């Protein structure tokens, strides 16, 4: 898992959580905790879709 700090359009920070083990899966938040929490939710949805992709 990697966490990046990025500037948004208002010169505020956003934190981005990303994992090499789940390609294309990333999430962001205003805090590190929020980014990690959002990533967990996103990863669960990604894995659910991966196990049962739409026809």
Secondary structure, 3 states (H helix, E strand, C coil): CEEEEEECCCCCEEEEEECCCCCCCEEEECCHHHHHHHHHHHHHHHHHHHHCCCC
